[in-house]
Amino acid sequence: MDDGWIPDEDWRTIVATVPIVSVDLVIRHEGGVLLGRRTNEPAKGYWFVPGGRVRKGETRREAVHRVASEELGIDVEIVESLGAFEHQYETADVDGVDSKHYLANGYVVDVVGGDSDDSVAGDDVDGDEQLTADDQHDAFRVFRSPPEPCHEYVRDYVEAAATVDAWSV
């Protein structure tokens, strides 16, 4: 399998014409859910679960582990598959394309390996070395109730999960 890079013009065509198959990670930690505040479209400015597209030749489960490693620097164990969700946005991160469509596969996961408390520390993990800001997020935090602004798709995942404590509203 290659490194997953898609040339800009090809990516523009993909985003403009087909749904993107992706995985989203509902990461359980200390009675809450780890979310990142997005810095890019779609859902810019919202607290959202980490996730990413599934690469050709990669299973969804393999994608879950790769995304956790690449995006957060952590290893995870899949606890529950939430199934597929349709995510449609009226914005995109591609110039000249005004919408984005995902077929997002939700998974509840736990952090494993080493001392998980070192990987995801307490309620506020903004300063945690393992969870530093990247090109998609400017902060990561563990929430026990919906933050503001929390994207409706995150709420859908938590409601669908049998293995995640329901958030108080």
N, CA and C of each residue as an Amber inpcrd file, in Angstrom:
protein
   507
   0.8520000  -1.1730000   0.0000000   0.0000000   0.0000000   0.0000000
   0.9000000   1.2380000   0.0000000   0.5090000   2.2640000  -0.7600000
   1.3130000   3.4830000  -0.8120000   1.0510000   4.3500000   0.4150000
   1.6180000   5.5520000   0.4190000   1.4760000   6.4270000   1.5840000
   0.1220000   7.1260000   1.6410000  -0.7590000   6.8980000   0.6590000
  -2.0990000   7.4610000   0.6830000  -2.2290000   8.8460000   0.1040000
  -1.1280000   9.4320000  -0.3620000  -1.1720000  10.7760000  -0.9160000
  -1.9110000  10.7550000  -2.2390000  -2.7930000  11.7380000  -2.4380000
  -3.5470000  11.8890000  -3.6750000  -3.2190000  13.2680000  -4.2370000
  -2.8020000  13.3390000  -5.5080000  -2.5140000  14.6520000  -6.1060000
  -3.7300000  15.5880000  -5.9980000  -3.4720000  16.8860000  -5.8200000
  -4.5290000  17.8780000  -5.5870000  -5.6520000  17.8180000  -6.6150000
  -5.3340000  17.7380000  -7.8840000  -6.3690000  17.7240000  -8.9250000
  -7.2220000  16.4640000  -8.8270000  -6.6030000  15.3310000  -8.5300000
  -7.3700000  14.0850000  -8.3400000  -8.2670000  14.1960000  -7.1100000
  -7.7440000  14.7670000  -6.0140000  -8.5310000  14.9240000  -4.7940000
  -9.7340000  15.8400000  -5.0630000  -9.5180000  16.9040000  -5.8260000
 -10.6140000  17.8170000  -6.1730000 -11.7170000  17.0570000  -6.9050000
 -11.3340000  16.2040000  -7.8440000 -12.3130000  15.4080000  -8.5970000
 -13.0640000  14.4560000  -7.6730000 -12.3420000  13.7990000  -6.7760000
 -12.9620000  12.8650000  -5.8360000 -13.9810000  13.5920000  -4.9580000
 -13.5650000  14.6870000  -4.3290000 -14.4500000  15.4210000  -3.4180000
 -15.6710000  15.9640000  -4.1660000 -15.4910000  16.3630000  -5.4070000
 -16.5910000  16.9390000  -6.1820000 -17.5810000  15.9030000  -6.6920000
 -17.1710000  14.6150000  -6.7600000 -18.0240000  13.6560000  -7.4640000
 -18.4570000  12.4220000  -6.6870000 -17.7580000  12.0410000  -5.6220000
 -18.1100000  10.7860000  -4.9360000 -18.0280000  10.9360000  -3.4200000
 -18.7690000  10.0890000  -2.6910000 -18.6070000  10.0690000  -1.2350000
 -17.2320000   9.5110000  -0.8630000 -16.7060000   9.9670000   0.2510000
 -15.4130000   9.5220000   0.7420000 -15.6590000   8.5240000   1.8720000
 -15.0910000   7.3340000   1.7510000 -15.2140000   6.3330000   2.8080000
 -14.2030000   6.6830000   3.8950000 -14.6930000   6.7770000   5.1350000
 -13.8230000   7.1870000   6.2310000 -14.1470000   6.4100000   7.5040000
 -13.2680000   6.5630000   8.4920000 -13.5010000   6.0320000   9.8340000
 -13.4250000   7.1970000  10.8130000 -14.2920000   7.1550000  11.8180000
 -14.2710000   8.1360000  12.8980000 -14.1180000   7.3830000  14.2080000
 -13.2930000   7.9310000  15.1030000 -12.9500000   7.2630000  16.3530000
 -13.5920000   7.9650000  17.5430000 -14.4900000   7.2770000  18.2130000
 -15.0570000   7.7560000  19.4670000 -14.1590000   7.1630000  20.5520000
 -13.2080000   7.9590000  21.0280000 -12.1960000   7.4790000  21.9660000
 -12.6880000   7.6970000  23.3940000 -12.9510000   6.5680000  24.0930000
 -13.3980000   6.6360000  25.4830000 -12.1960000   6.8820000  26.3900000
 -12.3920000   7.7700000  27.3650000 -11.3280000   7.9940000  28.3400000
 -11.9210000   8.5980000  29.6020000 -11.7030000   7.9240000  30.7250000
 -12.1200000   8.4030000  32.0470000 -13.5480000   8.9300000  32.0530000
 -14.4630000   8.1590000  31.4890000 -15.8740000   8.5280000  31.5050000
 -16.2600000   9.5930000  30.5060000 -15.3470000   9.9470000  29.6140000
 -15.6310000  10.9680000  28.6090000 -15.2170000  10.5130000  27.2320000
 -15.2510000  11.4530000  26.3050000 -14.8960000  11.2070000  24.9070000
 -13.8620000  12.2500000  24.4830000 -12.7900000  11.7870000  23.8420000
 -11.7470000  12.6760000  23.3480000 -12.1970000  13.3190000  22.0380000
 -12.1500000  14.6570000  21.9940000 -12.5000000  15.3970000  20.7840000
 -11.3890000  16.3770000  20.4340000 -11.2970000  16.6940000  19.1510000
 -10.3640000  17.7090000  18.6880000 -11.1290000  18.8700000  18.0850000
 -10.6410000  20.0950000  18.3010000 -11.2770000  21.2740000  17.6990000
 -10.6920000  21.4600000  16.2980000 -11.5670000  21.3650000  15.2860000
 -11.1300000  21.3800000  13.8860000 -10.7000000  22.7690000  13.4260000
  -9.6190000  22.7920000  12.6560000  -9.1100000  24.0460000  12.1100000
  -9.3260000  24.1530000  10.6050000  -9.9210000  23.1180000  10.0040000
 -10.1570000  23.1510000   8.5550000 -11.5800000  22.6970000   8.2580000
 -12.0190000  22.9660000   7.0500000 -13.3490000  22.5350000   6.6110000
 -13.2860000  21.0640000   6.2370000 -14.3770000  20.3440000   6.3220000
 -15.6500000  20.8090000   6.8670000 -15.6360000  20.7820000   8.3890000
 -16.6160000  21.3990000   8.9790000 -16.7960000  21.4490000  10.4340000
 -15.7220000  22.2750000  11.1430000 -15.1630000  23.2530000  10.4650000
 -14.1500000  24.1190000  11.0610000 -14.7030000  24.7980000  12.3060000
 -13.9180000  24.7720000  13.3970000 -14.2990000  25.4090000  14.6420000
 -15.1010000  24.5250000  15.5790000 -15.5700000  23.3870000  15.0980000
 -16.3560000  22.4690000  15.9220000 -15.4510000  21.4550000  16.6210000
 -15.8960000  20.9850000  17.7890000 -15.2740000  19.8490000  18.4490000
 -15.7860000  18.6050000  17.7340000 -14.8650000  17.7380000  17.3210000
 -15.2250000  16.5850000  16.4930000 -14.3370000  15.4050000  16.8670000
 -14.8050000  14.2090000  16.5610000 -13.9960000  13.0150000  16.8080000
 -12.8680000  12.9420000  15.7840000 -11.7140000  12.3700000  16.1540000
 -10.6530000  12.1560000  15.1770000 -11.1060000  11.1570000  14.1180000
 -10.6010000  11.3020000  12.9280000 -10.9650000  10.3670000  11.8670000
 -10.1690000  10.6200000  10.6050000 -10.4250000   9.8090000   9.6080000
  -9.7350000   9.9660000   8.3350000 -10.2640000   8.9830000   7.3200000
  -9.8490000   9.1840000   6.0890000 -10.3480000   8.3420000   5.0050000
  -9.7040000   6.9640000   5.0320000 -10.4170000   6.0140000   4.4550000
  -9.9070000   4.6620000   4.2900000  -9.1380000   4.6310000   2.9780000
  -7.9460000   4.1220000   3.0180000  -7.1110000   4.0370000   1.8080000
  -7.4130000   2.7660000   1.0290000  -7.1660000   2.8150000  -0.2690000
  -7.3660000   1.6400000  -1.1170000  -6.5110000   0.4830000  -0.5980000
  -7.1290000  -0.6880000  -0.5080000  -6.4250000  -1.8750000  -0.0370000
  -6.3740000  -2.0110000   1.4770000  -6.9620000  -1.0610000   2.1870000
  -6.9370000  -1.0440000   3.6430000  -8.3380000  -1.3800000   4.1600000
  -8.4200000  -2.2470000   5.1560000  -9.7190000  -2.5150000   5.7670000
 -10.0860000  -1.3380000   6.6680000 -11.3610000  -1.2380000   7.0080000
 -11.7900000  -0.1640000   7.9110000 -11.0990000  -0.3120000   9.2660000
 -10.9580000  -1.5460000   9.7480000 -10.2850000  -1.7660000  11.0350000
  -8.8120000  -1.3380000  10.9670000  -8.1510000  -1.6460000   9.8670000
  -6.7640000  -1.1910000   9.6970000  -6.7050000   0.3310000   9.6890000
  -7.6870000   0.9570000   9.0480000  -7.7350000   2.4220000   8.9970000
  -7.9000000   3.0160000  10.3960000  -8.7100000   2.3880000  11.2480000
  -8.8850000   2.8630000  12.6230000  -7.5300000   2.9340000  13.3260000
  -6.7540000   1.8640000  13.2240000  -5.4520000   1.8140000  13.9010000
  -4.4620000   2.8090000  13.2870000  -4.4660000   2.9490000  11.9670000
  -3.5670000   3.9040000  11.3040000  -3.9120000   5.3350000  11.6890000
  -5.2010000   5.6800000  11.6510000  -5.6180000   7.0400000  11.9950000
  -5.2450000   7.3680000  13.4370000  -5.4790000   6.4480000  14.3650000
  -5.1170000   6.6810000  15.7680000  -3.6190000   6.9290000  15.9010000
  -2.8300000   6.1480000  15.1970000  -1.3770000   6.2880000  15.2650000
  -0.9000000   7.5760000  14.6050000  -1.3690000   7.8400000  13.3820000
  -0.8930000   9.0100000  12.6370000  -1.4290000  10.3250000  13.1910000
  -2.7020000  10.3500000  13.5650000  -3.3200000  11.6050000  13.9880000
  -3.0530000  11.9250000  15.4510000  -2.9470000  10.8690000  16.2790000
  -2.8390000  11.0990000  17.7220000  -1.5950000  10.4980000  18.3660000
  -0.8940000   9.6210000  17.6380000   0.2910000   8.9840000  18.2170000
  -0.0430000   7.9600000  19.2790000  -1.2230000   7.3300000  19.1800000
  -1.6430000   6.3500000  20.1770000  -2.0490000   5.0460000  19.5050000
  -2.0350000   3.9660000  20.2870000  -2.5660000   2.6780000  19.8590000
  -3.9310000   2.5220000  20.4950000  -4.8600000   1.9220000  19.7400000
  -6.2140000   1.7500000  20.2590000  -6.6960000   0.3240000  20.0660000
  -7.7140000  -0.0100000  20.8500000  -8.4120000  -1.2820000  20.7330000
  -9.8560000  -0.9600000  20.3660000 -10.3650000  -1.6360000  19.3390000
 -11.7540000  -1.4140000  18.9320000 -12.6780000  -2.1020000  19.9240000
 -13.6280000  -1.3290000  20.4580000 -14.5810000  -1.8160000  21.4420000
 -15.9370000  -2.0980000  20.7820000 -16.3270000  -1.2310000  19.8540000
 -17.6530000  -1.3310000  19.2470000 -17.6470000  -0.6930000  17.8660000
 -18.2880000  -1.3700000  16.9110000 -18.5310000  -0.7860000  15.5930000
 -19.9190000  -0.1680000  15.6130000 -20.0030000   1.1040000  15.2450000
 -21.2830000   1.8200000  15.2710000 -22.0070000   1.7720000  13.9350000
 -21.3390000   1.2420000  12.9140000 -21.9480000   1.1880000  11.5920000
 -21.6000000   2.4110000  10.7660000 -22.2760000   2.5220000   9.6240000
 -22.0060000   3.6070000   8.6760000 -22.9880000   4.7570000   8.8770000
 -22.4690000   5.9630000   8.7330000 -23.2400000   7.1900000   8.8630000
 -23.0270000   8.0360000   7.6120000 -24.0810000   8.6760000   7.1330000
 -23.9680000   9.6240000   6.0200000 -23.6530000  10.9920000   6.6020000
 -22.5250000  11.5660000   6.2250000 -22.1530000  12.9120000   6.6540000
 -22.0520000  13.7880000   5.4190000 -22.9290000  14.7790000   5.3370000
 -22.9070000  15.7000000   4.2100000 -22.7160000  17.1120000   4.7360000
 -21.7680000  17.8050000   4.1340000 -21.4040000  19.1510000   4.5490000
 -21.6200000  20.1250000   3.3910000 -21.9430000  21.3580000   3.7320000
 -22.1150000  22.3970000   2.7220000 -20.8280000  23.1790000   2.5060000
 -19.7190000  22.6550000   3.0270000 -18.4000000  23.2490000   2.8400000
 -17.4180000  22.1270000   2.5230000 -16.2810000  22.5050000   1.9860000
 -15.2180000  21.5380000   1.6940000 -13.8770000  22.2270000   1.8770000
 -12.8400000  21.4290000   1.9820000 -11.4860000  21.9540000   2.1390000
 -10.7750000  22.0840000   0.8000000 -11.5390000  22.0320000  -0.2950000
 -10.9760000  22.0550000  -1.6410000 -11.5130000  23.2750000  -2.3800000
 -10.6050000  24.1020000  -2.9100000 -11.0290000  25.2760000  -3.6680000
 -11.9040000  24.8660000  -4.8530000 -13.0030000  25.5920000  -5.0270000
 -13.8840000  25.3460000  -6.1560000 -14.8980000  24.2370000  -5.9350000
 -14.8950000  23.6080000  -4.7730000 -15.8630000  22.5670000  -4.4410000
 -16.6320000  23.0530000  -3.2160000 -17.9660000  23.0830000  -3.3120000
 -18.7580000  23.7000000  -2.2460000 -19.4360000  22.7240000  -1.2950000
 -19.1200000  21.4250000  -1.3850000 -19.7030000  20.4680000  -0.4520000
 -18.8000000  19.2430000  -0.3490000 -19.0510000  18.4640000   0.6990000
 -18.2720000  17.2450000   0.9040000 -19.2010000  16.1860000   1.4790000
 -19.0350000  14.9500000   1.0210000 -19.9190000  13.8550000   1.4160000
 -19.0540000  12.6920000   1.8890000 -19.3390000  12.2060000   3.0960000
 -18.6090000  11.0710000   3.6580000 -19.5630000   9.9110000   3.9060000
 -19.0800000   8.7170000   3.7110000 -19.6980000   7.5140000   4.2510000
 -18.7780000   7.1470000   5.4060000 -19.1380000   7.6470000   6.5990000
 -18.2780000   7.5510000   7.7700000 -18.6480000   6.3300000   8.6050000
 -17.6560000   5.5340000   8.9320000 -17.8340000   4.3350000   9.7460000
 -17.3470000   4.6490000  11.1520000 -18.2740000   4.6410000  12.1130000
 -17.9360000   5.0020000  13.4810000 -17.4660000   3.8050000  14.2880000
 -16.4450000   4.0200000  15.1140000 -15.9020000   2.9900000  16.0020000
 -15.6520000   3.5770000  17.3770000 -16.0890000   2.8770000  18.4080000
 -15.7180000   3.2210000  19.7760000 -14.4120000   2.4900000  20.0550000
 -13.4280000   3.2250000  20.5970000 -12.1150000   2.6380000  20.8720000
 -11.6270000   3.0610000  22.2450000 -10.7120000   2.2580000  22.7810000
  -9.9880000   2.5810000  24.0070000  -8.5090000   2.6900000  23.6730000
  -7.8010000   3.5440000  24.3930000  -6.3490000   3.6690000  24.2470000
  -5.7090000   2.4580000  24.9110000  -4.7280000   1.8380000  24.2560000
  -4.0210000   0.6810000  24.8040000  -2.5230000   0.8770000  24.6800000
  -1.7830000   0.0030000  25.3650000  -0.3240000   0.0330000  25.2610000
   0.2720000   1.0710000  26.1770000   1.3420000   0.7050000  26.8170000
   2.0220000   1.6340000  27.7220000   1.0800000   2.0870000  28.8030000
   1.2940000   3.2750000  29.2970000   0.4180000   3.8680000  30.3060000
  -0.5250000   4.8180000  29.5940000  -1.7720000   4.3820000  29.3930000
  -2.7180000   5.1950000  28.6220000  -2.9480000   6.5550000  29.2570000
  -2.7360000   6.6930000  30.5720000  -2.9000000   7.9930000  31.1990000
  -1.8270000   8.9720000  30.7330000  -0.6800000   8.4550000  30.2680000
   0.3480000   9.3290000  29.7170000  -0.0190000   9.7830000  28.3080000
  -0.8230000   8.9820000  27.6000000  -1.2040000   9.3280000  26.2410000
  -2.3580000  10.3130000  26.2020000  -3.3120000  10.1430000  27.1020000
  -4.4780000  11.0120000  27.1570000  -4.6250000  11.4360000  28.6050000
  -4.1860000  12.6290000  28.9270000  -4.0980000  13.0490000  30.3230000
  -5.2810000  13.8890000  30.7590000  -6.0920000  13.3490000  31.6580000
  -7.1540000  14.1010000  32.3160000  -8.1650000  14.7360000  31.3790000
  -8.7890000  15.8010000  31.8620000  -9.8190000  16.4850000  31.0920000
  -9.2310000  17.3340000  29.9790000  -8.1030000  17.9470000  30.2210000
  -7.5430000  18.8830000  29.2590000  -6.2220000  18.3380000  28.7580000
  -6.2030000  17.9210000  27.5000000  -4.9950000  17.3210000  26.9430000
  -4.3200000  18.2490000  25.9480000  -4.6490000  19.5520000  26.0050000
  -4.0440000  20.4930000  25.0740000  -2.5250000  20.4650000  25.1370000
  -1.9580000  20.3090000  26.3400000  -0.5200000  20.3560000  26.4820000
   0.1550000  19.0030000  26.4240000  -0.6050000  17.9350000  26.2440000
  -0.0320000  16.5890000  26.2240000   0.8610000  16.4250000  24.9980000
   2.0870000  15.9690000  25.2100000   3.0340000  15.8290000  24.1110000
   2.5330000  14.8630000  23.0460000   1.7760000  13.8290000  23.4340000
   1.3040000  12.8410000  22.4710000   0.1410000  13.3730000  21.6410000
  -0.5700000  14.3720000  22.1520000  -1.7380000  14.8900000  21.4520000
  -1.5380000  16.3650000  21.1440000  -0.5850000  16.6600000  20.2980000
  -0.3000000  18.0340000  19.9470000  -1.1540000  18.4460000  18.7560000
  -1.3140000  19.7350000  18.6050000  -2.0660000  20.2630000  17.4760000
  -1.4410000  19.7700000  16.1740000  -2.2890000  19.5580000  15.1810000
  -1.8150000  19.1300000  13.8740000  -2.4520000  20.0120000  12.8080000
  -2.4170000  19.5840000  11.5580000  -2.9700000  20.4200000  10.4900000
  -4.4920000  20.3980000  10.4440000  -5.1410000  19.6330000  11.3300000
  -6.5990000  19.5730000  11.3660000  -7.1990000  20.0230000  12.6950000
  -6.3900000  20.1050000  13.7470000  -6.8980000  20.4210000  15.0920000
  -5.9680000  21.4050000  15.7850000  -6.5440000  22.2870000  16.6070000
  -5.6860000  23.1690000  17.4040000  -5.6960000  22.8070000  18.8850000
  -6.5470000  21.8380000  19.2700000  -6.6060000  21.3930000  20.6650000
  -7.3270000  20.0550000  20.7360000  -7.0170000  19.2940000  21.7760000
  -7.7130000  18.0450000  22.0840000  -8.1310000  18.0920000  23.5440000
  -9.3570000  17.6160000  23.8360000  -9.8400000  17.5630000  25.2150000
 -10.7600000  16.3700000  25.3850000 -10.8850000  15.9190000  26.6230000
 -11.8350000  14.8750000  26.9860000 -13.0700000  15.5740000  27.5470000
 -14.2490000  15.2090000  27.0150000 -15.5010000  15.8250000  27.4470000
 -16.4410000  14.7700000  28.0160000 -17.1470000  15.1380000  29.0850000
 -18.1600000  14.2740000  29.6930000 -19.5760000  14.7400000  29.3700000
 -19.6590000  15.8620000  28.6830000 -20.9260000  16.3850000  28.1780000
 -20.6050000  17.1300000  26.8790000 -21.6020000  17.3770000  26.0500000
 -21.3220000  18.0160000  24.7540000 -20.7110000  19.4010000  24.9320000
 -19.5730000  19.6470000  24.3010000 -18.9650000  20.9820000  24.3720000
 -19.6680000  21.9170000  23.3940000 -19.3530000  23.1740000  23.4920000
 -19.8450000  24.1470000  22.5080000 -18.6580000  24.7000000  21.7550000
 -18.7030000  24.7010000  20.4390000 -19.7270000  24.0450000  19.6220000
 -19.3740000  22.5750000  19.3780000 -20.3500000  21.7150000  19.5540000
 -20.1940000  20.2870000  19.2900000 -20.9980000  19.9530000  18.0390000
 -20.3700000  19.3230000  17.0710000 -21.0660000  19.0110000  15.8250000
 -22.1340000  17.9460000  16.0540000 -23.2490000  18.0840000  15.3640000
 -24.3620000  17.1340000  15.5060000 -23.9370000  15.6990000  15.1880000
 -22.9700000  15.5040000  14.3100000 -22.5330000  14.1470000  13.9750000
 -21.8410000  13.4730000  15.1560000 -21.1610000  14.2470000  15.9920000
 -20.5470000  13.6950000  17.2020000 -21.6460000  13.2280000  18.1560000
 -22.6660000  14.0340000  18.3150000 -23.7990000  13.6600000  19.1710000
 -24.4370000  12.3630000  18.6710000 -24.5550000  12.2180000  17.3410000
 -25.1260000  10.9950000  16.7580000 -24.3160000   9.7680000  17.1350000
 -22.9840000   9.8810000  17.0940000 -22.1270000   8.7540000  17.4690000
 -22.3510000   8.3550000  18.9190000 -22.3430000   9.3430000  19.8200000
 -22.4910000   9.0410000  21.2460000 -23.8540000   8.4120000  21.5090000
 -24.8970000   8.9080000  20.8660000 -26.2350000   8.3370000  21.0330000
 -26.3070000   6.9010000  20.5140000 -25.5770000   6.5910000  19.4470000
 -25.6130000   5.2550000  18.8450000 -24.7890000   4.2340000  19.6240000
 -23.8510000   4.6990000  20.4280000 -22.9040000   3.8040000  21.1070000
 -23.5070000   3.1840000  22.3570000 -23.4710000   1.8620000  22.4040000
 -23.9200000   1.1510000  23.6020000 -22.8430000   1.1420000  24.6820000
 -21.5850000   1.3840000  24.2910000 -20.4620000   1.2690000  25.2180000
 -19.9140000   2.6290000  25.6780000 -20.6430000   3.7130000  25.3950000
 -20.2310000   5.0370000  25.8220000 -21.3160000   5.6030000  26.7230000
 -20.8970000   6.1200000  27.8900000 -21.8640000   6.7410000  28.7820000
 -22.5270000   7.9140000  28.0650000 -23.8450000   7.9800000  28.1400000
 -24.5720000   9.0710000  27.4990000 -24.1440000  10.4050000  28.1180000
 -24.0440000  11.3920000  27.2780000 -23.6900000  12.7300000  27.7460000
 -24.9120000  13.3800000  28.3570000 -24.6990000  14.0890000  29.4520000
 -25.7870000  14.8990000  29.9990000 -25.8750000  16.1770000  29.1750000
 -27.0780000  16.5930000  28.9100000 -27.2700000  17.7700000  28.0540000
 -27.5540000  18.9870000  28.8800000
